[in-house]
Amino acid sequence: MTLSIRPARPGEAGLVLSFVRELAEYEKLLHEVVASEDDIAESLFGESPRVFCDIAEWDGEPVGFALWFYTYSTFRGRHGIWLEDLFVRSGQRGRGIGKALMAQLAKRCVDEDLPRLAWWVLNWNEPSRVFYRSIGAKAQDEWTVKRLEGEALAKLGAAG
C-alpha cells in the first residue's frame, strides 16, 4: 500500500469537484455548492490560476485533496497559505492521508519561507478538531469570521 501526493492535473476538474461535493455533504452544506466543473477548471488550470490543489492517491487511486491559495500578512510582510478544503474519503481515513496532505503544505511553507498555514474548521466537527490539535494547530479564538455575500455584497458594491 502506497500513498502519494501530487498536484491536480488539467482534466481533473471533475475529480476535484467530486471531492468538494463529498466534503460539502459531510459538512451538511451540499446545498451551498454552486461551483461547476468549468468553474473549477478555470480556477485551477486557467490562464492565471489563483488556487491550487494537491491530490492524495492510495495505490494510484484518488482518495483525498487539499485545495489552497496564497494569502498575505501585512503584519509579517510575507505570504502564507490558506487551506480552503481538506478532505479524505471516509473509507480511507485513519491511514495518515490527511496528515500527509497537511505535511505537504507545511513543507511548501518551509521551502518558500511562508510564516503561516491557516484554515477554518466547523465548531461541531470534533474529529477534525482533534486531528488538527494532534498536528500542533492552535485555535485563533480571538478572531470572528465575517462574510459579505448576496444582496448585502451587491448593495455595498453598488455604493462603490
Backbone bond lengths (Angstrom), bond angles and torsions (degrees), N, CA, C in turn:
res aa  C-N    CA-C-N  psi(-1)  N-CA   C-N-CA  omega(-1)  CA-C   N-CA-C  phi
1 M - - - 1.448 - - 1.528 109.17 -
2 T 1.342 115.66 125.25 1.457 119.57 -178.15 1.524 110.87 -127.51
3 L 1.314 114.43 145.55 1.455 122.78 176.68 1.513 107.97 -114.06
4 S 1.321 115.67 133.70 1.463 119.95 172.86 1.518 108.52 -136.46
5 I 1.321 115.14 151.08 1.456 121.45 177.61 1.516 106.54 -126.11
6 R 1.320 114.84 132.08 1.459 120.68 -177.38 1.525 109.33 -145.06
7 P 1.337 116.45 159.86 1.467 118.62 175.31 1.530 110.50 -67.41
8 A 1.317 115.48 147.36 1.460 120.06 172.50 1.522 108.42 -61.72
9 R 1.325 115.89 148.46 1.467 121.54 -176.55 1.530 110.51 -114.00
10 P 1.341 116.41 152.63 1.468 118.44 173.90 1.531 109.46 -51.37
11 G 1.304 115.21 140.84 1.459 120.30 -176.65 1.519 112.89 94.71
12 E 1.341 117.50 -5.48 1.466 120.99 -178.86 1.533 113.29 -106.48
13 A 1.320 117.30 16.76 1.464 119.53 178.92 1.527 110.95 -60.02
14 G 1.323 117.36 -36.42 1.464 120.31 177.98 1.519 112.01 -63.69
15 L 1.326 116.72 -40.11 1.462 121.23 176.70 1.525 110.40 -62.79
16 V 1.329 116.28 -47.26 1.466 120.22 179.99 1.525 110.16 -61.15
17 L 1.333 117.07 -44.74 1.459 119.72 178.88 1.527 111.16 -62.73
18 S 1.324 117.75 -35.95 1.466 119.21 177.62 1.521 110.77 -64.35
19 F 1.327 117.79 -38.71 1.467 120.59 175.59 1.532 110.29 -64.53
20 V 1.334 117.02 -43.32 1.472 120.83 178.64 1.521 109.78 -58.32
21 R 1.305 116.84 -44.98 1.459 120.73 -179.11 1.535 111.58 -66.56
22 E 1.324 117.54 -39.49 1.470 120.39 177.57 1.526 110.70 -64.56
23 L 1.334 116.33 -41.13 1.466 120.03 176.95 1.525 110.19 -63.43
24 A 1.319 116.74 -46.25 1.469 120.41 -179.71 1.522 111.28 -60.91
25 E 1.323 116.58 -38.48 1.463 119.72 177.30 1.529 110.41 -63.57
26 Y 1.330 116.86 -44.93 1.468 121.64 177.60 1.534 110.76 -58.67
27 E 1.341 115.80 -39.81 1.465 120.75 -177.95 1.525 112.91 -83.97
28 K 1.328 116.80 4.03 1.462 122.73 -178.81 1.535 111.23 61.78
29 L 1.334 115.93 36.39 1.459 121.78 -177.43 1.534 112.26 -128.15
30 L 1.311 117.65 17.62 1.460 120.96 -177.01 1.528 111.44 -56.12
31 H 1.319 116.68 -33.98 1.467 120.94 179.79 1.528 112.96 -62.29
32 E 1.330 117.94 -16.57 1.462 121.65 -179.62 1.529 113.51 -91.09
33 V 1.319 117.96 -10.57 1.462 120.56 -177.69 1.524 109.40 -77.54
34 V 1.325 116.21 114.75 1.462 121.88 176.61 1.535 111.04 -119.18
35 A 1.320 117.49 -4.61 1.463 121.74 179.60 1.520 110.02 -61.62
36 S 1.329 115.31 143.21 1.458 121.02 176.00 1.524 109.25 -107.23
37 E 1.302 115.45 168.52 1.463 120.17 175.88 1.528 110.16 -59.78
38 D 1.335 117.10 -38.95 1.463 121.01 177.53 1.524 111.45 -63.14
39 D 1.344 116.98 -39.86 1.467 120.24 177.40 1.528 110.48 -59.82
40 I 1.324 115.78 -46.71 1.466 120.79 -178.84 1.528 109.98 -64.63
41 A 1.322 117.11 -43.66 1.469 121.05 -179.80 1.519 110.69 -60.30
42 E 1.319 117.23 -44.94 1.467 120.60 -179.93 1.524 110.96 -65.79
43 S 1.325 116.89 -41.82 1.464 120.62 -178.51 1.522 112.62 -65.38
44 L 1.332 116.36 -41.43 1.468 120.68 -176.44 1.529 113.73 -87.41
45 F 1.324 116.93 -34.44 1.468 119.60 -169.31 1.519 113.77 -127.26
46 G 1.329 118.10 8.62 1.457 121.40 179.77 1.521 111.42 -71.37
47 E 1.313 115.01 -169.42 1.457 121.63 -175.46 1.532 113.09 -60.97
48 S 1.328 117.09 -40.10 1.470 121.19 -179.53 1.527 110.01 -130.73
49 P 1.322 118.22 76.49 1.472 119.18 -178.51 1.526 111.65 -59.69
50 R 1.322 114.85 136.62 1.466 120.44 177.26 1.517 111.59 -119.68
51 V 1.323 115.42 2.02 1.458 121.57 178.34 1.525 107.33 -136.99
52 F 1.324 115.70 151.16 1.459 120.98 -172.98 1.525 108.78 -134.26
53 C 1.321 116.09 159.61 1.456 119.69 -175.81 1.517 110.20 -144.49
54 D 1.315 115.74 132.01 1.457 122.64 173.20 1.521 107.57 -107.29
55 I 1.319 115.91 135.95 1.463 122.59 179.69 1.530 108.50 -109.05
56 A 1.320 116.90 130.30 1.466 121.80 173.60 1.519 107.76 -95.60
57 E 1.332 115.82 132.07 1.459 121.53 177.03 1.523 109.05 -121.63
58 W 1.314 114.85 135.42 1.454 122.71 174.44 1.521 106.30 -111.03
59 D 1.325 115.94 116.07 1.468 121.34 -175.25 1.535 111.76 51.11
60 G 1.333 115.37 41.09 1.459 120.91 176.10 1.515 115.28 82.20
61 E 1.323 117.53 -2.48 1.466 122.29 -178.67 1.532 109.75 -102.62
62 P 1.356 119.45 124.86 1.469 120.94 178.53 1.534 111.03 -60.77
63 V 1.339 116.13 126.48 1.464 120.89 -177.15 1.528 113.50 -128.87
64 G 1.326 117.79 -7.75 1.447 119.85 -179.25 1.515 111.34 -170.93
65 F 1.329 114.47 171.41 1.458 119.01 -179.99 1.515 111.70 -153.93
66 A 1.323 114.64 159.75 1.458 123.33 170.60 1.519 106.29 -131.05
67 L 1.323 117.59 121.47 1.447 122.85 178.20 1.520 107.53 -110.17
68 W 1.330 117.22 127.95 1.456 120.98 -169.84 1.516 111.70 -148.07
69 F 1.342 115.09 167.54 1.460 121.00 175.28 1.532 108.43 -152.60
70 Y 1.326 115.25 166.15 1.458 120.56 179.41 1.522 110.30 -82.55
71 T 1.314 115.59 141.58 1.455 123.49 173.94 1.529 107.50 -114.90
72 Y 1.317 116.06 -176.85 1.458 119.91 176.07 1.516 108.98 -142.89
73 S 1.316 116.37 134.83 1.459 122.39 176.23 1.521 109.31 -109.70
74 T 1.315 115.94 116.08 1.468 118.79 175.70 1.522 110.34 -67.54
75 F 1.320 117.70 -31.69 1.461 120.57 179.40 1.522 110.99 -66.03
76 R 1.325 116.48 -39.09 1.466 121.39 179.76 1.526 112.40 -89.08
77 G 1.319 116.24 -21.87 1.455 120.07 -177.78 1.523 112.67 70.25
78 R 1.326 115.32 25.41 1.474 119.70 -177.64 1.525 109.43 -148.72
79 H 1.309 113.51 163.63 1.457 120.80 175.95 1.523 110.69 -76.55
80 G 1.308 115.18 163.51 1.454 124.02 171.72 1.519 107.13 -141.78
81 I 1.305 116.56 -170.18 1.464 121.43 177.23 1.521 109.10 -121.62
82 W 1.318 115.06 134.88 1.458 121.90 171.84 1.524 107.40 -106.60
83 L 1.305 116.37 121.47 1.460 122.83 175.87 1.524 107.54 -87.98
84 E 1.313 116.54 108.76 1.460 120.81 -178.62 1.526 110.93 -79.18
85 D 1.322 116.19 -45.23 1.464 120.63 -178.20 1.517 110.83 -140.82
86 L 1.313 115.81 137.00 1.459 123.43 171.01 1.523 105.98 -133.10
87 F 1.331 116.40 128.98 1.456 119.11 -177.44 1.516 109.65 -153.12
88 V 1.328 114.98 137.35 1.465 123.01 172.35 1.520 106.22 -127.68
89 R 1.314 115.96 131.32 1.466 119.89 -179.51 1.523 110.53 -57.27
90 S 1.321 116.02 143.25 1.467 121.80 -171.10 1.526 113.24 -55.05
91 G 1.292 119.49 -39.94 1.461 121.49 -178.81 1.511 113.97 -69.93
92 Q 1.331 116.84 -11.13 1.464 121.46 -177.44 1.528 113.12 -108.32
93 R 1.302 117.66 -3.19 1.473 120.59 -177.77 1.521 110.50 -68.17
94 G 1.320 115.73 153.25 1.452 121.44 179.36 1.517 113.40 88.51
95 R 1.322 117.71 6.40 1.466 121.96 -179.62 1.523 112.71 -106.39
96 G 1.336 116.65 4.67 1.461 119.93 179.80 1.518 113.96 87.11
97 I 1.327 117.32 11.29 1.464 121.08 -176.85 1.525 110.60 -70.50
98 G 1.325 117.27 -46.83 1.469 120.11 177.83 1.511 111.31 -60.20
99 K 1.323 116.36 -42.78 1.463 120.19 178.89 1.525 110.74 -63.42
100 A 1.324 117.62 -38.69 1.461 120.94 178.55 1.530 111.18 -65.75
101 L 1.336 117.51 -39.98 1.461 120.27 176.05 1.523 110.89 -62.56
102 M 1.331 116.55 -42.70 1.463 120.50 178.38 1.536 110.72 -66.06
103 A 1.316 116.38 -40.41 1.471 120.42 179.58 1.530 110.53 -63.57
104 Q 1.324 116.69 -36.60 1.474 120.44 177.73 1.522 110.15 -62.44
105 L 1.324 117.41 -42.66 1.462 120.74 178.03 1.522 111.42 -68.71
106 A 1.326 116.86 -39.73 1.465 120.33 177.44 1.530 110.19 -62.68
107 K 1.321 117.14 -39.63 1.460 121.28 177.54 1.525 110.62 -62.73
108 R 1.324 116.63 -41.78 1.465 120.42 177.33 1.525 109.44 -60.22
109 C 1.324 117.14 -43.40 1.469 120.50 177.84 1.528 110.74 -59.04
110 V 1.318 116.66 -47.27 1.468 120.94 -179.67 1.524 110.21 -63.07
111 D 1.333 116.94 -48.62 1.469 121.36 -177.70 1.518 112.79 -62.63
112 E 1.346 117.55 -33.54 1.460 121.62 -176.65 1.532 112.49 -100.24
113 D 1.332 116.83 8.65 1.460 122.74 -179.99 1.535 111.83 56.71
114 L 1.313 115.35 44.18 1.463 122.47 177.45 1.526 107.48 -96.65
115 P 1.324 118.65 126.44 1.473 120.35 -171.43 1.517 116.19 -79.24
116 R 1.348 118.30 -10.97 1.471 117.14 -177.15 1.511 113.63 -152.42
117 L 1.320 112.85 150.91 1.462 124.56 172.59 1.523 104.81 -125.92
118 A 1.321 117.26 123.47 1.467 120.41 -174.57 1.527 110.25 -134.40
119 W 1.346 115.33 159.64 1.458 122.14 179.16 1.512 108.76 -167.54
120 W 1.335 115.40 171.41 1.456 122.64 173.50 1.513 108.45 -105.89
121 V 1.327 115.59 154.15 1.461 121.50 169.72 1.530 106.56 -139.17
122 L 1.323 115.85 137.52 1.460 120.16 179.74 1.527 110.29 -63.89
123 N 1.315 116.77 139.77 1.461 121.59 -177.77 1.519 112.99 -57.97
124 W 1.329 118.15 -35.12 1.469 120.99 -177.38 1.523 113.00 -80.46
125 N 1.330 118.02 -11.14 1.464 121.38 -173.32 1.535 110.77 -84.89
126 E 1.317 115.38 71.15 1.461 120.84 -175.72 1.536 113.79 -61.39
127 P 1.330 120.43 -39.33 1.472 118.27 177.36 1.538 112.47 -57.17
128 S 1.327 116.59 -41.64 1.465 119.53 178.42 1.517 111.04 -70.25
129 R 1.321 117.21 -39.79 1.471 119.88 179.48 1.535 110.69 -61.62
130 V 1.331 116.31 -40.60 1.468 120.70 176.94 1.529 109.95 -63.47
131 F 1.332 116.28 -45.32 1.461 120.36 178.32 1.529 111.18 -58.15
132 Y 1.319 117.27 -48.35 1.461 120.18 -177.63 1.527 111.45 -63.98
133 R 1.323 117.03 -38.67 1.474 118.72 175.76 1.524 110.59 -63.27
134 S 1.335 116.68 -35.98 1.467 120.02 -177.50 1.520 112.59 -66.14
135 I 1.337 117.99 -23.05 1.461 120.15 178.01 1.523 111.89 -98.09
136 G 1.343 116.58 6.16 1.463 120.69 174.37 1.512 115.94 97.52
137 A 1.321 118.25 7.91 1.464 120.67 179.69 1.526 110.44 -71.04
138 K 1.308 115.60 143.57 1.461 122.55 178.92 1.525 109.60 -114.59
139 A 1.321 116.77 135.43 1.461 121.77 176.37 1.526 109.38 -67.97
140 Q 1.317 115.73 142.46 1.453 122.54 177.52 1.530 108.36 -105.75
141 D 1.313 116.41 66.38 1.455 121.43 -172.47 1.522 114.42 -68.78
142 E 1.321 117.73 -13.22 1.459 119.49 -178.64 1.530 112.63 -79.31
143 W 1.331 117.45 -5.78 1.459 122.10 -179.56 1.531 110.09 -108.41
144 T 1.319 117.06 143.23 1.450 122.71 173.95 1.518 108.06 -115.45
145 V 1.303 117.50 126.74 1.459 122.46 179.81 1.522 108.65 -74.53
146 K 1.301 115.83 135.47 1.468 122.67 174.89 1.517 108.00 -122.80
147 R 1.333 116.44 150.32 1.464 121.16 179.73 1.520 109.30 -140.91
148 L 1.310 115.04 136.92 1.451 122.17 174.79 1.525 106.65 -118.25
149 E 1.337 116.87 123.73 1.462 120.37 -178.54 1.519 109.68 -154.29
150 G 1.323 115.44 173.65 1.456 121.42 175.09 1.506 113.76 57.55
151 E 1.333 116.73 -136.07 1.447 122.80 -175.68 1.523 112.25 -61.17
152 A 1.325 117.33 -40.29 1.465 119.92 179.86 1.534 110.88 -63.56
153 L 1.312 117.87 -39.80 1.465 121.78 178.14 1.529 110.01 -65.89
154 A 1.319 116.67 -45.26 1.460 120.83 -179.78 1.533 111.14 -62.64
155 K 1.328 116.64 -41.52 1.461 121.42 -179.81 1.524 110.65 -63.26
156 L 1.310 116.45 -47.86 1.461 119.30 -179.77 1.528 110.60 -66.40
157 G 1.332 116.77 -39.53 1.460 120.66 178.49 1.512 112.68 -62.46
158 A 1.331 116.49 -36.10 1.458 120.82 178.78 1.519 111.28 -68.07
159 A 1.337 116.67 -26.44 1.461 120.85 -179.84 1.541 111.41 -76.36
160 G 1.335 115.75 -17.77 1.468 119.57 -176.78 1.456 110.75 -86.72
